[in-house]
Amino acid sequence: MRTLNLGILAHVDAGKTSLTERLLHAAGVIDEVGSVDDGNTQTDTLDLERRRGITIKSAVVSFVVGGTTVNLIDTPGHPDFIAEVERVLNVLDGAVLVVSAVEGVQAQTRVLMRTLRRLGIPTLIFVNKIDRRGARYDAVLREISGRLCPAVVAMGTTSGLGTEAASFTPYDGGDPAFATHLVDVLAGQRDALLEAFVADEGSVPYGRLRAELVAQTGQALAHPVFFGSAITGAGVDALVAGIEELLPAAQGDPEGPVSGTVFKVERGEAGEKVAYVRMFAGTVRTRDRLCFGRDGRAGKVTAISVFDRGAATRRPSVEAGRIARLWGLADVRIGDPITTPSSPETRAPGEARRHFAPPTLETVVVPGRSSDKGALHLALAQLAEQDPLIALRQDDLRQEVSVSLYGEVQKEVIQATLLNDFGLDVTFRETTTICVERPVGRGEAFELIGKEPNPFLATVGLRAEPGPAGSGVEFRLEVELGSLPYSFMRTIEETVGDTLREGLHGWQVVDCVVTLTHSGYWARQSHSGGVFDKSMSSTAGDFRNLTPLVLMSALRQAGTRVYEPMHRFRLELPADTLGPVLPVLARLGAVPRTRTPGLVEGEIPAASVHRLERRLPELTRGEGVLECDFDGYQPIRGPIPERPRTDHNPLNRKEYLLHVVRRV
């Protein structure tokens, strides 16, 4: 039987979870369709999801269509939880993008479709809510073609739009207008098809056109569009048939080397880690020893469950193409590639890759009771296992914990989760924007072993200089590999990465090349009685403590510039409201690039987006539509915000040395 790993994606409130319920009902997995409003859907299982009526965590369910087992992954639609969507994209064979027939193409719809097309994921489009007042057919098709992708194929027609009797009728081979439409769309991708049709229309039978539609859909060149209603079930049968016919099945050799990717981690009833894994090749069995990540972590599989007909069923093994839950991998993390000790170290097709912008907001989490600080850190660490992008950050000097955010709704969810699941009542400081630092020049520094004021038994010299945009941090060697024991070399590299999490102004340093220029150590020394003498022998701790000092000295010499995250915005508004809107955009730091009576496009600091969203309804009589996409970083204008530092970020050389000497 074929396997298809299918994602359901949409802008919030387009009806994505309701469509999942309807698909499960159509496949016979559930007897009654659940309701998001009633909080009884199959995939929104968290209490918080059911109370708020939104999807927060991705969820997997399974059903069978003909000869295909579909593992359906329901994803959040709210942009604050885009990290969940990102992890799912790495494991999909195909997707259904849900669009509302009333609201049409919305901001998040464009972000999702742009990413799906960039990744080449075969995608069907389902226009939902044709039974709602204000539902549109031709206008939505024009929006999809103009704002999402030009190569769209309407797969049928509707009747009774905007009423409970609304229906969808699929086209078939007997409709000459549909055949002509297929040629118009598909021939744009296949010159041979166009030439054959121009030479003789009769030489291109419907069967060939349908086969070409299947091929181009599977290559993400064409996107079939279905209409219907998840509430009434209209058009869902046609969509199910399209899923089976048009989307390609999972590939992979069950007998090949094991290759998989962890896209979700949760805690079981006993507090144990459970890893959701998409298998790309090979077969994993209970009691197999697996390697994950690039840092030597490993574990033995103690149990496996595979999704089958709506439920996760215990199985002795899971093979290529399937999604499974694995127990026993205590150190596993989201994004880890899965292999066996005997498998070649290769990058899994779905191994963690970034498709969306990183979080651009940060807030300090404050426990209601000071005695809860330890419990809070532990609870947030567990949440970070499930969502690494919250980027837990501990400030040891101030005894504070910060987390990264996509938006205010995510903050509310974290607050409710801490209260409901961990019994911790917390508040938050004001949300701030996460900036980054980039070096502007070259700087070098070194400390020699046995030379004042270096109190450590280590020699470290480092050069810091700018790297290519988007390169992160690169560590290079200008010393011989054998000049230091490997463990010391590894310690220096790891400490460089840790230190650059906070630069001269407290922000993470990116696009930086750090080169080790000097190294030295004292070999292990013993007393005459054979007892190890630490006072005469270098240890990893010497390098761990000295490296931040040298690196920050080099970075001070190089200098850094602070950059703030920017968004590209598109604002549709009534023509007569343009005058009042433009001064507000200027005060928020926005820079319009194009401007017409009904449209303004340009860049705006990420810190100002939320304020613009709040002002927009009053400025545009509720008719303004704002779309924003992350557009990289630009040098900050105005005063540079200082970020609270931790104790490993030395700005004052003498004070830091004294602090470290006392600590050791």
C-alpha positions as CSV (number, residue, x, y, z in Angstrom):
1,M,0.0,0.0,0.0
2,R,1.2,3.5,-0.8
3,T,1.9,6.0,1.9
4,L,1.4,9.8,1.6
5,N,2.5,12.2,4.4
6,L,0.2,15.1,3.9
7,G,0.2,18.5,5.5
8,I,-2.9,20.7,6.0
9,L,-1.9,24.4,6.0
10,A,-3.8,27.6,6.1
11,H,-4.2,31.1,7.4
12,V,-5.8,31.1,10.9
13,D,-9.6,30.5,10.8
14,A,-9.7,29.3,7.2
15,G,-11.1,26.0,8.4
16,K,-8.1,23.8,8.3
17,T,-8.9,21.7,11.4
18,S,-12.5,21.4,10.4
19,L,-11.3,20.0,7.0
20,T,-9.2,17.5,8.9
21,E,-12.3,16.3,10.8
22,R,-14.3,16.0,7.5
23,L,-11.5,14.0,5.8
24,L,-11.4,11.6,8.8
25,H,-15.2,11.2,8.7
26,A,-15.2,10.7,4.9
27,A,-12.6,7.9,5.4
28,G,-14.7,6.2,8.1
29,V,-12.1,6.9,10.9
30,I,-14.7,8.8,13.0
31,D,-18.4,8.5,13.2
32,E,-19.2,12.1,13.9
33,V,-17.5,15.3,12.8
34,G,-16.0,17.2,15.7
35,S,-16.3,21.0,16.0
36,V,-13.5,23.5,16.8
37,D,-16.1,25.6,18.6
38,D,-17.2,22.7,20.7
39,G,-13.6,21.6,21.4
40,N,-14.0,18.0,20.4
41,T,-11.8,17.7,17.3
42,Q,-9.4,14.8,16.9
43,T,-6.2,16.9,16.4
44,D,-6.7,19.7,18.8
45,T,-6.1,17.6,21.9
46,L,-4.5,20.2,24.2
47,D,-6.9,21.7,26.7
48,L,-5.6,25.2,25.7
49,E,-6.3,24.4,22.0
50,R,-9.9,23.4,22.8
51,R,-10.6,26.4,25.0
52,R,-9.1,28.9,22.5
53,G,-10.4,27.2,19.4
54,I,-6.9,27.4,17.7
55,T,-4.3,24.8,16.8
56,I,-1.1,25.3,18.7
57,K,0.8,22.1,18.2
58,S,1.0,20.0,15.0
59,A,-0.8,16.7,15.3
60,V,-0.8,13.5,13.2
61,V,-3.7,11.3,12.3
62,S,-4.0,8.6,9.7
63,F,-6.7,7.3,7.3
64,V,-6.9,5.1,4.2
65,V,-8.1,6.3,0.8
66,G,-8.3,3.5,-1.8
67,G,-4.8,2.0,-1.9
68,T,-3.1,4.9,0.0
69,T,-2.4,5.3,3.7
70,V,-2.5,9.0,4.4
71,N,-0.6,10.4,7.4
72,L,-2.3,13.7,7.8
73,I,-0.5,16.4,9.8
74,D,-2.7,19.3,11.0
75,T,-0.6,22.4,11.6
76,P,-1.3,25.8,13.4
77,G,-2.6,28.6,11.3
78,H,-1.7,31.5,13.6
79,P,1.6,33.1,12.6
80,D,2.8,33.1,16.2
81,F,3.2,29.3,15.8
82,I,4.9,29.2,12.4
83,A,7.8,27.2,14.0
84,E,5.4,24.2,14.2
85,V,4.7,24.6,10.5
86,E,8.3,24.8,9.6
87,R,9.2,21.5,11.3
88,V,6.3,19.8,9.4
89,L,7.4,21.1,6.0
90,N,10.6,19.0,6.3
91,V,8.7,15.7,6.3
92,L,5.9,16.2,3.8
93,D,5.2,14.5,0.5
94,G,2.4,16.8,-0.4
95,A,0.1,19.5,1.1
96,V,-3.4,20.9,1.0
97,L,-3.5,24.7,1.4
98,V,-6.9,25.9,2.7
99,V,-8.2,29.2,1.5
100,S,-11.4,30.8,2.7
101,A,-14.0,31.5,0.0
102,V,-15.1,34.6,1.9
103,E,-11.8,36.2,3.0
104,G,-9.8,34.8,0.0
105,V,-6.0,34.9,0.0
106,Q,-4.7,36.3,3.3
107,A,-1.3,37.3,4.6
108,Q,-0.3,33.9,6.0
109,T,-1.7,32.2,2.9
110,R,0.9,34.0,0.8
111,V,3.7,33.2,3.2
112,L,2.8,29.5,3.2
113,M,2.4,29.1,-0.5
114,R,5.6,31.0,-1.3
115,T,7.4,28.5,1.0
116,L,5.7,25.4,-0.4
117,R,6.6,26.5,-4.0
118,R,10.2,27.3,-3.0
119,L,10.5,23.8,-1.5
120,G,8.8,22.1,-4.4
121,I,6.1,20.5,-2.3
122,P,3.2,19.3,-4.5
123,T,0.2,21.2,-3.3
124,L,-3.6,21.1,-3.8
125,I,-5.7,24.2,-2.9
126,F,-9.0,23.8,-1.2
127,V,-11.3,26.8,-1.1
128,N,-13.4,26.3,2.0
129,K,-16.6,27.9,3.3
130,I,-18.5,28.0,0.0
131,D,-21.7,27.8,2.2
132,R,-20.9,31.1,4.0
133,R,-22.5,34.4,3.1
134,G,-20.0,36.4,0.9
135,A,-18.4,33.3,-0.6
136,R,-16.9,33.9,-4.0
137,Y,-15.7,31.7,-6.9
138,D,-14.3,33.7,-9.8
139,A,-12.8,36.4,-7.6
140,V,-11.0,33.9,-5.3
141,L,-9.6,32.1,-8.4
142,R,-8.2,35.4,-9.6
143,E,-6.7,36.1,-6.2
144,I,-5.1,32.6,-6.2
145,S,-3.7,33.0,-9.7
146,G,-2.5,36.6,-9.1
147,R,-1.2,36.4,-5.6
148,L,-0.2,32.8,-5.0
149,C,0.7,31.0,-8.2
150,P,-0.2,31.5,-11.9
151,A,-0.5,27.8,-12.8
152,V,-3.8,26.9,-11.1
153,V,-6.4,24.6,-12.4
154,A,-10.0,24.9,-11.3
155,M,-11.2,21.3,-10.9
156,G,-14.9,22.0,-11.0
157,T,-17.7,24.5,-10.6
158,T,-19.9,25.6,-7.8
159,S,-23.6,26.3,-7.3
160,G,-25.6,27.9,-4.5
161,L,-22.7,29.9,-3.2
162,G,-23.3,31.5,0.1
163,T,-26.1,29.0,1.1
164,E,-26.2,25.8,3.1
165,A,-27.0,24.1,-0.2
166,A,-23.8,25.2,-1.9
167,S,-22.2,22.4,-3.9
168,F,-19.1,21.6,-6.0
169,T,-19.3,19.6,-9.2
170,P,-16.0,18.3,-10.6
171,Y,-15.2,18.6,-14.3
172,D,-14.7,15.5,-16.3
173,G,-13.4,14.5,-19.7
174,G,-16.6,15.3,-21.5
175,D,-16.3,19.0,-20.8
176,P,-14.4,20.6,-23.7
177,A,-14.0,23.9,-21.9
178,F,-12.1,22.1,-19.1
179,A,-9.8,20.3,-21.6
180,T,-9.0,23.7,-23.2
181,H,-8.3,25.1,-19.7
182,L,-6.0,22.2,-19.0
183,V,-4.1,22.9,-22.2
184,D,-3.8,26.6,-21.4
185,V,-2.2,25.9,-18.0
186,L,-0.2,22.8,-18.6
187,A,1.2,23.8,-22.0
188,G,3.0,26.7,-20.4
189,Q,5.3,24.1,-18.7
190,R,5.6,21.6,-21.5
191,D,6.5,22.9,-25.0
192,A,5.8,19.5,-26.6
193,L,2.2,19.5,-25.3
194,L,1.6,23.0,-26.7
195,E,3.1,22.0,-30.1
196,A,1.0,18.9,-30.3
197,F,-2.2,20.9,-29.4
198,V,-1.5,23.6,-32.0
199,A,-0.8,21.1,-34.7
200,D,-3.9,19.1,-34.0
201,E,-6.3,19.6,-31.1
202,G,-7.6,16.0,-31.5
203,S,-4.1,14.6,-31.0
204,V,-4.2,15.5,-27.3
205,P,-6.9,13.3,-25.8
206,Y,-8.2,14.0,-22.3
207,G,-6.3,11.0,-20.9
208,R,-3.0,12.6,-21.9
209,L,-4.0,15.9,-20.3
210,R,-5.0,14.2,-17.1
211,A,-1.7,12.3,-16.9
212,E,0.1,15.6,-17.6
213,L,-1.9,17.2,-14.7
214,V,-0.8,14.4,-12.4
215,A,2.8,14.8,-13.5
216,Q,2.9,18.6,-13.2
217,T,1.1,18.5,-9.8
218,G,3.7,16.0,-8.5
219,Q,6.5,18.3,-9.6
220,A,4.8,21.3,-8.0
221,L,4.5,23.1,-11.3
222,A,0.6,23.1,-11.4
223,H,-1.8,23.4,-8.5
224,P,-5.3,22.0,-8.8
225,V,-8.0,24.0,-7.0
226,F,-11.0,22.4,-5.3
227,F,-14.0,24.2,-3.7
228,G,-16.2,23.0,-0.9
229,S,-17.2,23.2,2.7
230,A,-15.7,21.4,5.6
231,I,-18.9,22.0,7.6
232,T,-21.4,20.6,5.1
233,G,-19.0,18.2,3.4
234,A,-19.6,19.7,-0.1
235,G,-16.6,19.1,-2.4
236,V,-14.7,16.9,0.1
237,D,-15.2,13.7,-1.8
238,A,-13.7,15.4,-4.9
239,L,-10.7,16.6,-2.8
240,V,-10.2,13.1,-1.4
241,A,-10.1,11.7,-4.9
242,G,-7.7,14.4,-5.9
243,I,-5.4,13.6,-2.9
244,E,-5.2,10.0,-4.0
245,E,-4.8,10.6,-7.7
246,L,-2.7,13.8,-7.9
247,L,-0.2,13.8,-5.0
248,P,2.8,11.5,-5.1
249,A,3.4,8.8,-2.6
250,A,6.3,8.6,-0.2
251,Q,9.6,7.3,-1.6
252,G,12.4,5.3,0.1
253,D,14.0,2.0,0.3
254,P,13.0,0.0,3.4
255,E,16.1,-2.2,2.9
256,G,18.5,0.8,2.7
257,P,20.5,2.5,5.3
258,V,18.4,4.1,8.1
259,S,17.6,7.7,7.5
260,G,14.9,9.8,9.2
261,T,14.2,13.1,10.8
262,V,12.7,14.1,14.2
263,F,10.1,16.8,13.6
264,K,8.3,16.8,17.0
265,V,9.2,15.9,20.6
266,E,6.6,15.5,23.4
267,R,6.5,14.1,26.9
268,G,4.7,10.8,27.6
269,E,2.5,10.1,30.6
270,A,5.5,9.1,32.7
271,G,7.5,12.2,31.6
272,E,9.6,10.3,29.1
273,K,10.5,11.8,25.7
274,V,8.6,10.6,22.7
275,A,10.1,11.5,19.3
276,Y,8.0,11.8,16.1
277,V,10.1,10.6,13.2
278,R,9.6,10.6,9.5
279,M,11.5,7.7,7.9
280,F,13.1,8.4,4.6
281,A,14.9,5.1,4.2
282,G,15.6,1.9,6.0
283,T,13.7,0.2,8.8
284,V,13.9,0.8,12.5
285,R,13.0,-2.0,14.9
286,T,12.5,-2.1,18.7
287,R,15.8,-2.5,20.5
288,D,17.7,-0.9,17.6
289,R,20.4,1.5,18.7
290,L,20.1,4.8,16.9
291,C,22.4,7.8,16.5
292,F,20.9,11.3,16.2
293,G,22.4,14.7,15.7
294,R,26.1,15.4,14.8
295,D,27.4,15.3,18.3
296,G,27.5,11.6,19.1
297,R,24.2,11.3,20.9
298,A,22.6,7.9,20.8
299,G,19.9,5.7,22.4
300,K,18.1,2.4,22.1
301,V,14.5,2.3,20.8
302,T,12.3,0.8,23.5
303,A,8.9,1.1,21.8
304,I,7.4,2.1,18.4
305,S,3.9,3.2,17.4
306,V,2.9,3.8,13.8
307,F,-0.1,5.9,12.8
308,D,-2.8,3.7,11.2
309,R,-6.5,4.5,10.6
310,G,-6.8,7.4,13.0
311,A,-4.8,6.0,15.9
312,A,-1.2,5.3,16.8
313,T,-0.7,1.5,17.0
314,R,2.2,-0.3,18.7
315,R,4.4,-2.1,16.1
316,P,7.7,-3.9,16.3
317,S,9.2,-1.8,13.4
318,V,8.7,1.2,11.1
319,E,9.9,1.3,7.6
320,A,10.7,4.0,5.0
321,G,7.9,6.4,4.1
322,R,6.1,6.1,7.4
323,I,5.8,8.4,10.4
324,A,6.2,6.8,13.9
325,R,6.6,7.7,17.5
326,L,9.8,6.3,19.1
327,W,10.4,5.8,22.8
328,G,13.8,5.4,24.5
329,L,15.7,8.3,22.9
330,A,16.3,10.4,26.0
331,D,18.6,12.9,24.5
332,V,16.8,13.4,21.2
333,R,16.0,16.9,19.9
334,I,13.8,18.4,17.3
335,G,15.5,18.5,13.9
336,D,17.9,15.6,14.7
337,P,18.7,13.2,11.8
338,I,18.2,9.6,12.7
339,T,20.7,6.9,11.6
340,T,22.2,3.7,13.0
341,P,25.8,3.2,14.0
342,S,26.4,1.3,10.8
343,S,24.6,3.8,8.5
344,P,26.7,6.2,6.5
345,E,26.4,9.8,7.8
346,T,24.3,11.5,5.3
347,R,21.9,14.4,5.5
348,A,18.3,13.2,5.7
349,P,16.0,14.9,3.1
350,G,14.0,16.5,5.8
351,E,16.8,17.4,8.3
352,A,16.2,20.6,10.1
353,R,16.2,23.5,7.6
354,R,15.0,27.0,8.1
355,H,12.2,28.2,5.8
356,F,10.7,31.0,7.8
357,A,12.1,34.0,9.7
358,P,13.5,33.4,13.2
359,P,11.5,34.9,16.1
360,T,12.1,38.7,16.4
361,L,10.7,39.3,19.8
362,E,11.9,38.5,23.3
363,T,10.5,38.8,26.8
364,V,11.6,38.1,30.4
365,V,9.5,35.5,32.2
366,V,8.9,36.5,35.9
367,P,7.8,33.8,38.4
368,G,5.0,34.9,40.8
369,R,7.1,33.6,43.7
370,S,10.8,34.0,43.9
371,S,11.1,30.5,45.2
372,D,9.8,29.2,41.8
373,K,12.9,30.4,39.8
374,G,14.4,26.9,39.7
375,A,11.1,25.2,38.8
376,L,10.5,27.9,36.1
377,H,13.8,27.3,34.4
378,L,13.1,23.5,34.4
379,A,9.6,24.0,33.0
380,L,10.8,26.3,30.3
381,A,13.6,23.9,29.4
382,Q,11.0,21.2,28.8
383,L,8.9,23.6,26.6
384,A,12.1,24.5,24.7
385,E,12.5,20.7,23.9
386,Q,9.1,20.9,22.1
387,D,9.8,24.3,20.5
388,P,13.6,25.1,20.2
389,L,12.9,28.5,18.7
390,I,11.7,29.9,22.1
391,A,15.5,30.1,22.7
392,L,15.6,29.9,26.4
393,R,18.2,32.4,27.8
394,Q,19.4,32.4,31.4
395,D,20.9,35.7,32.8
396,D,23.0,34.4,35.7
397,L,23.8,37.8,37.1
398,R,20.2,39.0,37.3
399,Q,18.7,35.5,37.9
400,E,16.3,36.1,35.0
401,V,15.1,33.9,32.2
402,S,14.2,35.2,28.7
403,V,12.4,33.5,25.8
404,S,12.0,34.3,22.2
405,L,8.6,34.9,20.6
406,Y,6.8,35.3,17.3
407,G,4.0,37.3,18.9
408,E,1.8,38.2,21.9
409,V,-0.5,35.2,21.4
410,Q,2.4,32.9,21.9
411,K,3.2,34.7,25.1
412,E,-0.4,34.0,26.4
413,V,0.0,30.3,25.4
414,I,3.3,30.0,27.3
415,Q,1.7,31.6,30.4
416,A,-1.3,29.3,30.3
417,T,0.8,26.2,29.7
418,L,3.1,27.0,32.7
419,L,0.1,27.5,34.9
420,N,-1.9,24.4,33.7
421,D,0.9,21.9,33.2
422,F,3.4,23.0,35.8
423,G,1.4,25.0,38.4
424,L,3.6,28.1,37.8
425,D,2.0,31.5,37.9
426,V,4.1,33.9,35.8
427,T,4.0,37.3,34.3
428,F,6.1,38.9,31.5
429,R,8.2,42.0,31.1
430,E,7.6,44.3,28.2
431,T,8.2,42.5,24.9
432,T,11.3,43.8,23.1
433,T,12.7,43.3,19.6
434,I,15.7,40.9,19.1
435,C,18.5,42.6,17.3
436,V,21.8,41.1,16.1
437,E,25.3,42.4,15.9
438,R,27.8,42.1,13.1
439,P,31.5,42.9,13.2
440,V,32.5,45.9,11.1
441,G,36.3,45.4,11.1
442,R,39.0,43.0,12.1
443,G,40.3,42.5,15.6
444,E,42.9,40.2,17.2
445,A,43.8,39.4,20.8
446,F,45.8,36.7,22.6
447,E,46.8,35.6,26.0
448,L,50.0,33.5,26.7
449,I,50.3,30.8,29.2
450,G,52.4,31.8,32.2
451,K,52.3,35.6,31.3
452,E,50.5,38.2,33.4
453,P,47.7,39.0,33.7
454,N,46.6,35.6,32.3
455,P,45.6,33.4,35.3
456,F,44.8,30.3,33.2
457,L,47.1,27.5,32.1
458,A,46.3,28.1,28.4
459,T,47.4,30.1,25.4
460,V,44.6,31.3,23.2
461,G,44.8,33.8,20.3
462,L,41.7,34.7,18.2
463,R,40.9,36.9,15.3
464,A,37.4,38.2,14.7
465,E,36.3,39.6,11.3
466,P,33.1,39.9,9.2
467,G,31.7,36.9,7.3
468,P,29.3,36.7,4.4
469,A,25.7,37.8,5.1
470,G,23.7,34.9,6.4
471,S,26.7,32.8,7.3
472,G,26.2,32.8,11.0
473,V,29.5,32.0,12.9
474,E,32.4,30.2,11.2
475,F,35.4,28.9,13.2
476,R,38.7,28.5,11.4
477,L,42.2,27.3,12.4
478,E,45.4,29.1,11.7
479,V,47.3,26.7,14.0
480,E,48.3,23.1,13.3
481,L,45.7,20.5,14.2
482,G,48.1,18.7,16.5
483,S,49.1,21.8,18.5
484,L,46.4,21.1,21.0
485,P,44.6,17.9,22.2
486,Y,41.3,17.5,20.4
487,S,39.3,18.0,23.5
488,F,40.9,21.4,24.1
489,M,40.3,22.4,20.4
490,R,36.7,21.4,20.7
491,T,36.3,23.3,23.9
492,I,37.6,26.5,22.3
493,E,35.2,26.1,19.3
494,E,32.2,25.5,21.5
495,T,33.0,28.4,23.8
496,V,33.4,30.7,20.8
497,G,29.8,29.9,19.8
498,D,28.5,30.3,23.3
499,T,30.3,33.6,23.8
500,L,29.0,35.1,20.6
501,R,25.5,34.7,21.8
502,E,26.0,38.1,23.3
503,G,28.3,40.7,21.7
504,L,29.5,44.2,22.7
505,H,25.9,45.5,23.0
506,G,24.5,42.2,24.4
507,W,23.0,40.9,21.1
508,Q,23.9,37.7,19.3
509,V,26.9,38.2,16.9
510,V,26.2,36.8,13.4
511,D,28.0,36.7,10.1
512,C,31.4,36.5,11.9
513,V,34.5,34.5,11.2
514,V,36.6,33.6,14.2
515,T,40.1,32.2,13.6
516,L,42.3,30.5,16.2
517,T,45.7,32.1,15.8
518,H,47.6,31.0,18.9
519,S,47.4,27.9,21.0
520,G,49.4,26.3,23.8
521,Y,49.0,24.2,26.9
522,W,50.9,22.5,29.7
523,A,50.8,18.7,29.4
524,R,49.6,16.6,32.3
525,Q,52.0,16.8,35.3
526,S,52.3,14.6,38.3
527,H,54.0,14.7,41.7
528,S,56.8,12.2,42.3
529,G,54.2,10.0,44.0
530,G,52.2,9.9,40.7
531,V,49.4,12.2,41.9
532,F,47.9,14.5,39.3
533,D,48.9,18.1,39.8
534,K,46.2,20.4,38.5
535,S,48.3,23.5,39.3
536,M,50.8,22.5,36.6
537,S,48.5,20.9,34.1
538,S,46.1,22.5,31.6
539,T,42.5,21.5,31.6
540,A,39.5,22.1,29.4
541,G,38.3,24.6,32.1
542,D,41.3,26.8,31.4
543,F,40.4,27.1,27.8
544,R,36.7,27.5,28.6
545,N,37.4,30.4,30.9
546,L,40.1,32.1,28.8
547,T,38.4,32.0,25.4
548,P,35.6,34.5,26.2
549,L,38.1,37.0,27.5
550,V,40.3,36.8,24.4
551,L,37.3,36.7,22.0
552,M,35.7,39.8,23.5
553,S,38.9,41.7,23.4
554,A,39.3,40.9,19.7
555,L,35.6,41.8,19.1
556,R,36.0,45.1,20.8
557,Q,39.0,45.9,18.5
558,A,36.9,44.9,15.5
559,G,33.8,46.8,16.6
560,T,30.2,45.7,16.0
561,R,27.2,47.3,14.5
562,V,23.7,46.5,15.8
563,Y,21.0,45.5,13.2
564,E,17.3,45.4,13.8
565,P,14.8,43.0,12.1
566,M,12.8,44.5,9.2
567,H,9.6,43.5,7.6
568,R,8.5,44.1,4.0
569,F,4.9,45.3,4.2
570,R,2.0,45.6,1.7
571,L,-0.9,47.7,2.9
572,E,-4.2,47.8,1.0
573,L,-6.5,50.6,2.1
574,P,-9.2,53.0,0.9
575,A,-7.8,55.7,-1.3
576,D,-9.2,58.5,0.9
577,T,-7.4,57.2,4.0
578,L,-3.9,57.4,2.5
579,G,-3.3,60.9,3.8
580,P,-3.8,60.1,7.5
581,V,-1.9,56.8,7.2
582,L,1.3,58.1,5.8
583,P,2.3,60.3,8.8
584,V,1.7,57.3,11.1
585,L,3.9,55.1,8.9
586,A,6.6,57.7,9.2
587,R,6.4,57.9,13.0
588,L,6.7,54.1,13.1
589,G,9.9,54.2,11.1
590,A,8.3,52.7,7.9
591,V,9.8,53.6,4.6
592,P,7.3,53.4,1.7
593,R,8.8,52.3,-1.6
594,T,5.8,52.3,-3.8
595,R,2.5,54.2,-3.3
596,T,-0.8,54.3,-5.1
597,P,-4.2,55.6,-3.9
598,G,-5.1,52.1,-2.7
599,L,-1.8,50.5,-1.9
600,V,1.4,51.2,0.0
601,E,4.4,48.9,0.0
602,G,7.8,49.3,1.7
603,E,9.8,48.3,4.8
604,I,9.0,48.7,8.5
605,P,10.9,47.8,11.7
606,A,9.6,44.6,13.2
607,A,9.2,46.4,16.5
608,S,6.6,48.7,14.9
609,V,4.4,46.0,13.2
610,H,2.3,45.3,16.2
611,R,1.6,49.0,16.8
612,L,0.6,49.5,13.2
613,E,-1.8,46.5,13.4
614,R,-3.5,48.1,16.4
615,R,-3.8,51.5,14.7
616,L,-4.9,50.3,11.3
617,P,-8.7,49.7,12.0
618,E,-9.2,53.3,13.2
619,L,-7.1,54.8,10.4
620,T,-8.8,52.8,7.6
621,R,-12.4,52.4,8.9
622,G,-11.6,48.7,9.4
623,E,-11.0,48.2,5.7
624,G,-7.1,48.2,5.7
625,V,-5.4,44.9,5.0
626,L,-1.8,44.5,6.1
627,E,0.6,41.8,5.0
628,C,4.1,41.6,6.5
629,D,7.1,39.3,5.7
630,F,10.4,39.2,7.4
631,D,13.0,40.9,5.2
632,G,16.3,40.6,6.9
633,Y,18.2,43.0,9.1
634,Q,19.2,46.6,8.6
635,P,21.5,48.9,10.7
636,I,19.5,50.3,13.5
637,R,18.5,53.9,13.3
638,G,18.6,56.0,16.5
639,P,19.7,54.9,20.0
640,I,21.1,51.4,20.2
641,P,19.1,49.3,22.8
642,E,21.3,47.5,25.3
643,R,20.4,43.9,26.0
644,P,21.0,42.5,29.5
645,R,24.2,40.5,29.7
646,T,25.2,37.2,31.3
647,D,28.4,36.7,33.2
648,H,30.3,35.2,30.3
649,N,30.3,38.4,28.4
650,P,33.2,40.5,29.7
651,L,33.2,44.2,28.8
652,N,35.7,45.2,31.5
653,R,38.8,43.1,31.2
654,K,40.1,43.7,34.8
655,E,36.8,43.1,36.5
656,Y,36.2,40.0,34.5
657,L,39.6,38.5,35.2
658,L,39.1,39.1,39.0
659,H,35.6,37.5,38.8
660,V,37.0,34.4,37.0
661,V,40.0,34.1,39.2
662,R,37.8,34.1,42.3
663,R,35.5,31.5,40.7
664,V,38.3,29.1,39.9
